[in-house]
Amino acid sequence: MDSGPAVFAGAVFTAFGAGLMLWTGARAARGLPVAEGVRQSTATVVGGCFGLATGLAGLWTLLSG
């Protein structure tokens, strides 16, 4: 893979993962629903895990590209 697209994809994944974790944490801290129709604890854990996984995938892409 060319380094330009790898850097762009890594930056997008990392920014999305960080944003998802921040949004999930802010909603959970205020007691607002993270997802409709899902228990607060379940939605917070799943949202945080997906945010962390996406952020780590972005960092891996940045470092390997």
Phi, psi and omega in degrees: 000140176294153184288329180298306178296327179293319179294318179296312180296318178297319179294320180294313180298317181294316179295319179295316179298316179295318178296320179295318178293319178295317180295316180297316179296320179293319178294318181292322181294327180273354181079015178274154181293137177274322177218142180288134174079011181234145178300147183303314183294319180295314181295323180293315181294314181294316178298318178295320179295318178293321176296317179294316180297318179293319178296318178293323176296322177294318178295320178298318179295319178296318184283331181269345183268000000 
